[in-house]
Amino acid sequence: MRDEVHLLPKMILEISEAKDFQSAIEVALKNICEITGWNYGDAWIRSSDESVLERIPAAYCSSGSPVKFKELSEKFTFPLGTGMPGRIWLSKKYEWVPDVSLVSKIEFPRAKFARKAGFRACLGVPIIAGDEVLAVLVFLMFESREEEMRFVDFISGAAAELGSVIQRKKAEEQRRAASLYARNLIEASLDPLVTISPEGKIMDVNKATEGITGIPRERLIGTNFSDYFTEPENARRGYHQVFSDGYVRDYPLSIRNISGNIIDVLYNATVYRDENGQILGVFAAARDISQIKQAEEEIRKLNAQLERRITERTRQLEAANKELEAFSYSVSHDLRAPLRSIDGFSQALLEDYGGVLDAQAKDYLTRVRSASQRMSQLIDDMLVLSRVTRREMKRSAVDLSALANMIAAELLKAQPQRRVEFNISPGLVVNGDAELLRAMLENLLGNAWKFTSTRQSATIEFGVKDIDGKPSYFVHDNGVGFDMAYASKLFQAFQRLHLQTDFPGTGIGLATVKRIINRHGGRIWAESEAGKGATFYFNL
């Protein structure tokens, strides 16, 4: 017994030098079996999902022990409370069976295979650290043997000593696994990642950091992290901020690559701690924003270029508007005066010399008067079209229904002999320029009035429909309509789809309507069939 106790420290030392948890268990099984004379030893731990106990690959077989039993044992698992390993795990106490060949399969599920292998005596002990069972060791020998306390005491004592060592090994293995997992995660990142010590020294980096600096990992580790930035002092300020605030977010810095290239980055960093809460260092991640910066610079240049173009275009428009105003003044005053003279003198000739003029001469003078009046109307319409384009918008709530009713009343008053029914939907209120919207409705309703003049009973409707989720207002009439093949000409200035002799007009009204709608950010379109009326839709 003294020799066995003397060998215990040597065994503990060997176990402590093992590279991992399973190697430590393997060393323990081998030493205990060789010191105490047991022929076979294996160990049982909880599975990864902790539902059952399973045997670890490491197991000890003395010379002459059947390897088959070891191989068969690998297939066994034990729920907690079942079989020797399961019972010991729950009870945290050792078990001794003098002869497993004499016990039932329920008590010892491996009994059949143990008998074939020639095993008899069996001892199971738990390895405990604190109050936690880390593993259950099971030993077998070829001879039957009643319980011997010297074996129990030695193996239980060894297991107790092993507890803290095994626990440390297991923790080391878990830390290595966690470290490897973390390392794999770090390397999987496309962004540069770096860990920095409290003294500001680089502890580790990933491939992306090597790429952005142009320096290999082994040369980066141990150097000052701030040395790789264009503004080292600014980098150190950000680093100190991590310790004062616990983190930094989107901290702007510029990395100088070994080639001399400058890479703009945003750093996000946080402190990391050990299990006791002590700060071990800083974990920092950089995001390369060079392309974003480049795009921002391109946008800035484009904006500056656009601003210059807008300024130049505005200057050109102002000059064009001044020229247009001068032209409008000239048209209004210089062209109207001759037209008034032509119309006036033609009328005077008809009135003062009608008695001496033959029918052909009177017809000529009538045509002159009609042409001059049409020219005067055309000038008026052109001036309206010009003012629509140049006039400053004054937006407010506009009651289209009220405007339509007023325009309808004016049309009926001008030609009371006509039979026209107006159907105007109430409460159609929009946001826009009241004066422009009135001009727009005057043209649309005026057109409907004009092109229903050949109907004995005319109908004109103003309302609203939901089209594609938007309110679309419409003016519908049962007039002569038009061929949709020519619809593209409707809203062009000076374009007419009917003869002047059938329906008078200048061809500017619908062009004016389109410009008003455009200035309100809307669109206008028409649907018709020759002889069956027309519908004009618009939205704002």
C-alpha positions as CSV (number, residue, x, y, z in Angstrom):
1,M,0.0,0.0,0.0
2,R,2.9,2.3,0.8
3,D,4.3,1.8,-2.7
4,E,0.9,2.6,-4.2
5,V,0.6,5.8,-2.2
6,H,4.2,6.7,-3.2
7,L,3.4,6.3,-6.9
8,L,0.4,8.6,-6.6
9,P,2.2,12.0,-7.0
10,K,4.1,10.6,-10.1
11,M,0.8,9.6,-11.6
12,I,-0.8,13.1,-10.9
13,L,2.2,14.7,-12.5
14,E,1.9,12.6,-15.6
15,I,-1.8,13.4,-15.8
16,S,-1.1,17.2,-15.4
17,E,1.3,17.0,-18.4
18,A,-1.2,15.3,-20.7
19,K,-2.1,17.4,-23.7
20,D,-5.9,17.3,-23.3
21,F,-8.8,15.9,-21.3
22,Q,-9.0,12.5,-23.0
23,S,-5.2,12.0,-22.8
24,A,-5.4,12.8,-19.1
25,I,-8.1,10.1,-18.6
26,E,-6.0,7.6,-20.6
27,V,-2.9,8.3,-18.4
28,A,-5.1,7.8,-15.3
29,L,-6.6,4.5,-16.5
30,K,-3.1,3.1,-17.4
31,N,-1.4,4.2,-14.1
32,I,-4.2,2.9,-11.9
33,C,-4.5,-0.4,-13.6
34,E,-0.7,-1.0,-13.6
35,I,-0.3,0.1,-10.0
36,T,-3.3,-1.9,-8.6
37,G,-3.3,-4.9,-10.9
38,W,-6.7,-4.4,-12.7
39,N,-6.7,-5.8,-16.2
40,Y,-9.0,-3.4,-17.9
41,G,-10.2,0.2,-17.4
42,D,-12.5,2.6,-19.3
43,A,-14.1,5.9,-18.6
44,W,-17.6,7.3,-19.2
45,I,-18.7,10.9,-19.7
46,R,-21.9,12.7,-20.7
47,S,-22.7,12.9,-24.4
48,S,-22.7,16.3,-26.1
49,D,-26.4,16.6,-25.6
50,E,-26.0,15.3,-22.0
51,S,-28.8,12.7,-22.5
52,V,-26.6,9.6,-21.9
53,L,-23.2,8.5,-20.7
54,E,-20.8,7.3,-23.5
55,R,-17.4,5.7,-23.4
56,I,-14.5,7.9,-24.4
57,P,-12.2,6.3,-27.0
58,A,-9.3,6.0,-24.5
59,A,-9.4,2.6,-22.6
60,Y,-6.7,0.5,-21.0
61,C,-6.2,-3.3,-21.7
62,S,-3.4,-5.2,-20.0
63,S,-1.4,-7.8,-21.9
64,G,-3.7,-10.7,-22.6
65,S,-6.9,-8.8,-22.1
66,P,-9.5,-9.4,-24.9
67,V,-9.6,-6.4,-27.3
68,K,-13.1,-7.5,-28.4
69,F,-14.6,-6.4,-25.1
70,K,-13.1,-2.9,-25.6
71,E,-14.5,-2.7,-29.1
72,L,-18.0,-3.9,-28.0
73,S,-18.0,-1.4,-25.1
74,E,-17.8,1.5,-27.6
75,K,-21.4,0.7,-28.7
76,F,-22.9,1.0,-25.2
77,T,-24.5,4.1,-23.8
78,F,-26.1,4.5,-20.4
79,P,-28.9,6.8,-19.4
80,L,-28.4,8.4,-16.0
81,G,-29.3,5.8,-13.3
82,T,-28.8,2.9,-15.6
83,G,-25.9,0.4,-15.5
84,M,-22.9,0.9,-13.2
85,P,-21.8,4.2,-14.9
86,G,-25.3,5.6,-14.8
87,R,-25.9,4.7,-11.1
88,I,-22.5,6.0,-10.0
89,W,-23.0,9.3,-11.8
90,L,-26.2,9.9,-9.9
91,S,-25.1,8.6,-6.5
92,K,-21.5,10.0,-6.7
93,K,-20.4,6.8,-4.8
94,Y,-18.2,3.9,-5.8
95,E,-19.6,0.4,-6.6
96,W,-17.9,-3.0,-6.2
97,V,-19.1,-6.2,-7.9
98,P,-17.2,-9.3,-6.8
99,D,-18.1,-11.3,-9.9
100,V,-19.9,-9.7,-12.9
101,S,-20.5,-13.1,-14.4
102,L,-23.0,-13.8,-11.7
103,V,-25.1,-10.6,-11.9
104,S,-28.0,-9.9,-14.2
105,K,-27.9,-7.9,-17.5
106,I,-30.0,-5.3,-15.8
107,E,-27.5,-4.7,-13.1
108,F,-24.5,-5.0,-15.4
109,P,-25.6,-4.6,-19.1
110,R,-22.1,-5.7,-20.3
111,A,-22.2,-8.9,-18.2
112,K,-22.6,-11.2,-21.2
113,F,-19.5,-9.8,-23.0
114,A,-17.6,-9.6,-19.7
115,R,-18.2,-13.3,-19.1
116,K,-16.9,-14.1,-22.6
117,A,-13.8,-12.0,-22.0
118,G,-13.2,-13.8,-18.7
119,F,-13.7,-10.8,-16.4
120,R,-14.9,-11.2,-12.9
121,A,-14.4,-8.5,-10.3
122,C,-15.5,-4.9,-11.2
123,L,-15.0,-1.5,-9.5
124,G,-16.5,1.8,-10.5
125,V,-15.5,5.2,-9.0
126,P,-16.6,8.7,-9.9
127,I,-14.1,11.6,-10.6
128,I,-15.6,14.6,-8.9
129,A,-14.5,18.3,-8.8
130,G,-16.4,20.3,-6.3
131,D,-19.9,18.8,-6.6
132,E,-19.7,18.0,-10.3
133,V,-19.1,14.5,-11.7
134,L,-16.6,14.8,-14.5
135,A,-16.3,11.1,-15.4
136,V,-16.9,7.6,-14.1
137,L,-14.0,5.1,-14.2
138,V,-14.8,1.4,-14.4
139,F,-12.1,-1.3,-13.8
140,L,-12.3,-5.1,-14.4
141,M,-10.0,-8.0,-13.5
142,F,-9.9,-11.7,-14.5
143,E,-10.3,-13.1,-10.9
144,S,-13.3,-12.7,-8.7
145,R,-12.6,-10.7,-5.6
146,E,-14.5,-9.5,-2.6
147,E,-14.4,-5.8,-1.8
148,E,-11.0,-4.7,-0.6
149,M,-10.9,-1.3,1.0
150,R,-7.3,-0.8,0.1
151,F,-8.2,-0.8,-3.5
152,V,-11.2,1.3,-2.9
153,D,-9.4,3.9,-0.8
154,F,-6.4,4.2,-3.2
155,I,-8.5,4.5,-6.4
156,S,-11.1,6.8,-4.7
157,G,-8.2,8.9,-3.4
158,A,-6.6,9.0,-6.8
159,A,-9.9,9.9,-8.3
160,A,-10.3,12.8,-5.8
161,E,-6.8,14.1,-6.7
162,L,-7.6,13.6,-10.3
163,G,-10.8,15.7,-10.1
164,S,-9.1,19.2,-10.1
165,V,-6.5,18.1,-12.6
166,I,-9.0,16.6,-15.0
167,Q,-11.3,19.6,-14.5
168,R,-8.4,21.9,-15.5
169,K,-7.6,19.8,-18.5
170,K,-11.2,19.9,-19.6
171,A,-11.4,23.7,-19.2
172,E,-8.2,24.0,-21.1
173,E,-9.6,21.9,-23.9
174,Q,-12.8,23.9,-23.9
175,R,-10.8,27.1,-24.1
176,R,-8.7,25.7,-27.0
177,A,-11.9,24.7,-28.8
178,A,-13.4,28.2,-28.2
179,S,-10.2,29.8,-29.3
180,L,-10.1,27.8,-32.4
181,Y,-13.7,28.5,-33.1
182,A,-13.1,32.2,-32.5
183,R,-10.0,32.1,-34.7
184,N,-12.1,30.5,-37.5
185,L,-14.7,33.1,-37.2
186,I,-12.1,35.9,-37.3
187,E,-10.5,34.4,-40.4
188,A,-13.9,34.1,-42.1
189,S,-14.5,37.8,-41.8
190,L,-13.7,39.9,-44.9
191,D,-13.2,42.9,-42.7
192,P,-9.8,43.5,-41.0
193,L,-10.0,42.3,-37.3
194,V,-7.4,42.8,-34.6
195,T,-7.0,42.2,-30.9
196,I,-5.0,44.8,-29.0
197,S,-3.5,44.6,-25.5
198,P,-4.2,47.2,-22.8
199,E,-0.7,48.6,-23.7
200,G,-1.7,49.2,-27.3
201,K,0.3,46.2,-28.7
202,I,-1.2,44.1,-31.5
203,M,-2.0,40.6,-30.1
204,D,-3.6,38.9,-33.2
205,V,-4.9,39.8,-36.6
206,N,-6.8,38.0,-39.4
207,K,-5.9,37.7,-43.1
208,A,-7.9,40.8,-44.0
209,T,-5.7,42.9,-41.8
210,E,-2.6,41.5,-43.5
211,G,-4.2,42.4,-46.8
212,I,-5.1,46.0,-45.9
213,T,-1.7,46.7,-44.4
214,G,0.4,44.6,-46.7
215,I,2.3,43.2,-43.7
216,P,2.3,39.5,-42.6
217,R,0.7,38.5,-39.3
218,E,4.0,37.6,-37.6
219,R,5.4,41.0,-38.2
220,L,2.2,42.8,-37.0
221,I,2.0,41.0,-33.7
222,G,3.7,42.8,-30.9
223,T,3.9,46.2,-32.7
224,N,2.1,49.4,-31.7
225,F,-1.3,49.3,-33.4
226,S,-1.3,53.1,-33.9
227,D,1.8,53.0,-36.1
228,Y,-0.2,51.9,-39.1
229,F,-2.5,54.9,-39.3
230,T,-1.8,58.3,-41.0
231,E,-2.8,60.0,-37.7
232,P,-1.4,57.8,-34.9
233,E,-2.4,60.3,-32.2
234,N,-6.0,60.2,-33.4
235,A,-5.9,56.4,-33.4
236,R,-4.7,56.4,-29.8
237,R,-7.5,58.8,-28.8
238,G,-10.0,56.4,-30.2
239,Y,-8.3,53.5,-28.4
240,H,-8.5,55.4,-25.0
241,Q,-12.1,56.1,-25.7
242,V,-12.8,52.4,-25.9
243,F,-11.5,52.0,-22.3
244,S,-13.5,55.0,-21.0
245,D,-16.8,54.2,-22.8
246,G,-16.4,50.5,-23.3
247,Y,-16.7,50.8,-27.1
248,V,-16.4,53.1,-30.1
249,R,-18.6,53.1,-33.2
250,D,-17.7,54.2,-36.7
251,Y,-14.5,55.9,-35.7
252,P,-12.9,57.4,-38.8
253,L,-9.2,56.6,-39.5
254,S,-7.0,56.1,-42.5
255,I,-4.6,53.1,-42.8
256,R,-1.3,53.6,-44.6
257,N,-0.5,50.4,-46.6
258,I,3.1,49.4,-46.9
259,S,3.0,50.4,-50.5
260,G,2.0,53.9,-49.5
261,N,-1.7,53.7,-50.5
262,I,-4.1,55.3,-48.1
263,I,-7.3,53.3,-47.2
264,D,-10.1,55.1,-45.4
265,V,-11.8,53.0,-42.7
266,L,-14.4,53.1,-40.0
267,Y,-13.4,51.3,-36.8
268,N,-15.8,49.6,-34.3
269,A,-14.1,48.4,-31.2
270,T,-15.0,47.0,-27.7
271,V,-13.1,45.8,-24.7
272,Y,-13.1,42.1,-23.9
273,R,-12.8,40.5,-20.5
274,D,-11.8,37.3,-18.7
275,E,-14.3,35.2,-16.6
276,N,-13.5,37.5,-13.6
277,G,-14.4,40.7,-15.5
278,Q,-10.9,41.9,-15.9
279,I,-10.2,43.7,-19.2
280,L,-7.8,41.7,-21.3
281,G,-7.7,44.0,-24.3
282,V,-9.6,45.5,-27.2
283,F,-11.3,43.7,-30.1
284,A,-11.4,46.1,-33.1
285,A,-13.0,45.7,-36.6
286,A,-12.3,48.0,-39.5
287,R,-14.7,48.6,-42.5
288,D,-13.0,49.7,-45.7
289,I,-14.9,52.8,-46.9
290,S,-12.6,53.8,-49.7
291,Q,-15.1,53.1,-52.3
292,I,-17.8,54.9,-50.4
293,K,-15.4,57.9,-50.0
294,Q,-14.7,57.7,-53.7
295,A,-18.4,57.6,-54.6
296,E,-19.0,60.5,-52.3
297,E,-16.3,62.5,-54.0
298,E,-17.7,61.6,-57.4
299,I,-21.2,62.7,-56.2
300,R,-19.7,66.0,-54.8
301,K,-18.1,66.7,-58.2
302,L,-21.3,65.8,-60.1
303,N,-23.3,68.0,-57.7
304,A,-20.8,70.9,-58.3
305,Q,-21.0,70.3,-62.0
306,L,-24.8,70.1,-61.9
307,E,-24.9,73.3,-59.8
308,R,-22.8,75.1,-62.4
309,R,-25.1,73.8,-65.2
310,I,-28.2,74.9,-63.3
311,T,-26.7,78.3,-62.7
312,E,-25.9,78.7,-66.4
313,R,-29.3,77.3,-67.4
314,T,-31.0,79.6,-65.0
315,R,-29.1,82.6,-66.5
316,Q,-30.1,81.4,-70.0
317,L,-33.7,81.0,-68.9
318,E,-33.8,84.4,-67.3
319,A,-32.4,85.9,-70.6
320,A,-34.9,83.9,-72.6
321,N,-37.8,85.1,-70.3
322,K,-36.7,88.7,-70.8
323,E,-36.7,88.2,-74.5
324,L,-40.1,86.5,-74.3
325,E,-41.5,89.3,-72.3
326,A,-40.2,91.8,-74.8
327,F,-41.7,89.7,-77.6
328,S,-45.0,89.5,-75.8
329,Y,-45.1,93.2,-75.3
330,S,-44.3,93.7,-79.0
331,V,-47.0,91.2,-80.0
332,S,-49.5,92.7,-77.6
333,H,-49.0,96.3,-78.8
334,D,-47.2,96.4,-82.2
335,L,-49.2,93.6,-83.9
336,R,-52.6,94.4,-82.5
337,A,-52.6,98.0,-83.6
338,P,-52.3,97.1,-87.4
339,L,-54.9,94.4,-86.9
340,R,-57.3,96.8,-85.3
341,S,-56.8,99.2,-88.2
342,I,-57.4,96.5,-90.7
343,D,-60.6,95.4,-89.0
344,G,-61.8,99.0,-88.3
345,F,-61.2,100.3,-91.8
346,S,-62.8,97.2,-93.3
347,Q,-65.9,97.7,-91.2
348,A,-65.9,101.5,-92.1
349,L,-65.8,100.6,-95.8
350,L,-68.8,98.2,-95.4
351,E,-70.8,100.7,-93.4
352,D,-69.9,103.9,-95.3
353,Y,-69.5,102.6,-98.9
354,G,-71.7,99.6,-98.8
355,G,-74.1,101.1,-101.2
356,V,-71.5,101.4,-104.0
357,L,-69.8,98.0,-103.4
358,D,-70.9,95.0,-105.2
359,A,-71.5,91.6,-103.5
360,Q,-68.0,90.3,-104.3
361,A,-66.3,93.4,-102.8
362,K,-68.4,93.1,-99.6
363,D,-67.4,89.4,-99.4
364,Y,-63.8,90.3,-99.6
365,L,-64.1,92.9,-96.8
366,T,-66.0,90.4,-94.7
367,R,-63.2,87.8,-95.2
368,V,-60.6,90.4,-94.3
369,R,-62.4,91.3,-91.1
370,S,-62.8,87.5,-90.2
371,A,-59.1,86.9,-90.8
372,S,-58.0,89.9,-88.7
373,Q,-60.3,88.8,-85.9
374,R,-58.9,85.2,-86.0
375,M,-55.4,86.7,-86.0
376,S,-56.2,88.8,-82.9
377,Q,-57.6,85.7,-81.1
378,L,-54.5,83.7,-82.0
379,I,-52.3,86.4,-80.5
380,D,-54.4,86.4,-77.4
381,D,-54.1,82.6,-77.1
382,M,-50.4,82.7,-77.7
383,L,-50.0,85.3,-74.9
384,V,-52.0,83.1,-72.6
385,L,-49.8,80.1,-73.4
386,S,-46.7,82.2,-72.8
387,R,-48.0,83.4,-69.4
388,V,-48.9,79.9,-68.3
389,T,-45.3,78.8,-68.7
390,R,-43.8,81.9,-67.0
391,R,-46.4,82.6,-64.3
392,E,-45.3,81.9,-60.7
393,M,-47.4,79.2,-59.0
394,K,-49.5,80.1,-56.0
395,R,-50.8,76.9,-54.5
396,S,-53.9,76.7,-52.3
397,A,-57.0,74.5,-51.9
398,V,-59.1,74.9,-55.1
399,D,-62.7,73.7,-55.5
400,L,-62.8,72.3,-59.0
401,S,-66.5,71.6,-58.7
402,A,-67.3,75.3,-57.9
403,L,-65.1,76.5,-60.8
404,A,-66.8,74.1,-63.2
405,N,-70.3,75.3,-62.1
406,M,-69.2,78.9,-62.7
407,I,-67.8,78.2,-66.2
408,A,-71.0,76.2,-67.1
409,A,-73.2,79.1,-66.0
410,E,-71.1,81.5,-68.2
411,L,-71.4,79.2,-71.2
412,L,-75.2,78.8,-70.8
413,K,-75.6,82.6,-70.4
414,A,-73.6,83.2,-73.6
415,Q,-75.8,80.9,-75.7
416,P,-79.1,80.5,-73.8
417,Q,-80.8,78.9,-76.9
418,R,-78.7,75.8,-76.6
419,R,-80.0,72.7,-74.8
420,V,-77.0,71.4,-72.8
421,E,-77.1,69.3,-69.6
422,F,-74.2,69.7,-67.2
423,N,-73.5,66.9,-64.6
424,I,-70.8,68.2,-62.2
425,S,-69.7,66.1,-59.2
426,P,-69.6,68.1,-56.0
427,G,-66.7,68.4,-53.6
428,L,-63.8,67.9,-56.0
429,V,-61.1,69.9,-54.1
430,V,-57.4,69.8,-55.1
431,N,-54.2,71.7,-54.2
432,G,-53.0,73.9,-57.0
433,D,-52.9,77.4,-58.6
434,A,-56.5,78.6,-58.7
435,E,-56.0,80.9,-61.7
436,L,-54.2,78.3,-63.8
437,L,-56.7,75.6,-62.9
438,R,-59.6,77.8,-63.9
439,A,-57.9,78.4,-67.3
440,M,-57.5,74.7,-67.7
441,L,-61.2,73.9,-67.0
442,E,-62.3,76.8,-69.2
443,N,-60.5,75.2,-72.1
444,L,-61.7,71.6,-71.4
445,L,-65.4,72.6,-70.7
446,G,-65.2,75.2,-73.6
447,N,-64.1,72.4,-76.0
448,A,-66.9,70.1,-74.8
449,W,-69.4,73.0,-75.3
450,K,-68.0,73.7,-78.8
451,F,-67.9,70.1,-80.0
452,T,-71.5,69.3,-78.8
453,S,-72.9,72.3,-80.8
454,T,-74.2,69.9,-83.5
455,R,-76.2,67.9,-81.0
456,Q,-79.9,68.5,-80.4
457,S,-79.5,67.5,-76.8
458,A,-75.9,67.8,-75.4
459,T,-74.5,66.3,-72.2
460,I,-71.3,67.5,-70.5
461,E,-70.0,65.7,-67.4
462,F,-67.2,66.6,-64.9
463,G,-66.3,64.0,-62.3
464,V,-63.5,61.8,-60.9
465,K,-62.5,58.1,-61.1
466,D,-59.9,56.0,-59.3
467,I,-57.4,54.9,-61.9
468,D,-54.3,53.0,-60.8
469,G,-54.9,54.0,-57.2
470,K,-55.0,57.8,-58.0
471,P,-57.9,60.2,-58.4
472,S,-58.2,61.0,-62.1
473,Y,-60.6,63.9,-63.0
474,F,-62.4,63.8,-66.3
475,V,-64.5,66.0,-68.7
476,H,-66.9,63.8,-70.8
477,D,-69.2,65.0,-73.7
478,N,-71.4,63.3,-76.2
479,G,-70.1,65.5,-79.1
480,V,-68.5,64.7,-82.4
481,G,-65.4,63.1,-80.9
482,F,-62.3,62.3,-82.9
483,D,-60.3,59.5,-84.4
484,M,-57.8,58.1,-81.8
485,A,-55.3,57.7,-84.6
486,Y,-54.6,61.4,-84.4
487,A,-54.6,61.6,-80.6
488,S,-50.9,62.3,-80.5
489,K,-51.5,65.7,-82.1
490,L,-54.2,66.8,-79.5
491,F,-51.9,68.6,-77.1
492,Q,-49.5,70.2,-79.6
493,A,-49.8,73.9,-80.3
494,F,-51.6,74.9,-83.6
495,Q,-52.8,71.3,-84.2
496,R,-56.4,70.9,-85.1
497,L,-58.4,67.7,-85.8
498,H,-61.5,69.5,-87.3
499,L,-61.9,72.1,-90.0
500,Q,-62.0,75.8,-89.0
501,T,-65.3,76.2,-90.9
502,D,-66.9,73.4,-88.8
503,F,-65.5,74.3,-85.4
504,P,-63.6,77.6,-85.0
505,G,-60.5,77.8,-82.9
506,T,-56.7,78.4,-82.9
507,G,-55.4,75.0,-81.8
508,I,-53.7,76.4,-78.7
509,G,-56.3,75.6,-76.0
510,L,-55.3,72.0,-75.3
511,A,-51.6,72.8,-75.5
512,T,-52.3,75.4,-72.7
513,V,-54.2,72.7,-70.7
514,K,-51.2,70.3,-71.0
515,R,-48.8,72.9,-69.8
516,I,-50.9,73.7,-66.8
517,I,-51.3,70.0,-65.9
518,N,-47.5,69.6,-66.3
519,R,-46.8,72.5,-64.0
520,H,-49.0,70.7,-61.4
521,G,-46.9,67.5,-61.7
522,G,-49.7,65.6,-63.4
523,R,-50.6,64.2,-66.8
524,I,-53.5,64.4,-69.2
525,W,-54.8,62.0,-71.8
526,A,-58.0,61.5,-73.9
527,E,-60.2,58.7,-75.1
528,S,-62.7,59.0,-78.0
529,E,-64.4,57.5,-81.0
530,A,-65.4,59.6,-83.9
531,G,-69.1,60.5,-83.7
532,K,-69.5,59.2,-80.1
533,G,-68.1,61.9,-77.9
534,A,-64.8,62.3,-76.1
535,T,-63.4,62.0,-72.5
536,F,-60.4,64.0,-71.3
537,Y,-58.7,62.6,-68.1
538,F,-56.2,64.4,-65.9
539,N,-54.5,64.0,-62.6
540,L,-52.6,66.5,-60.4
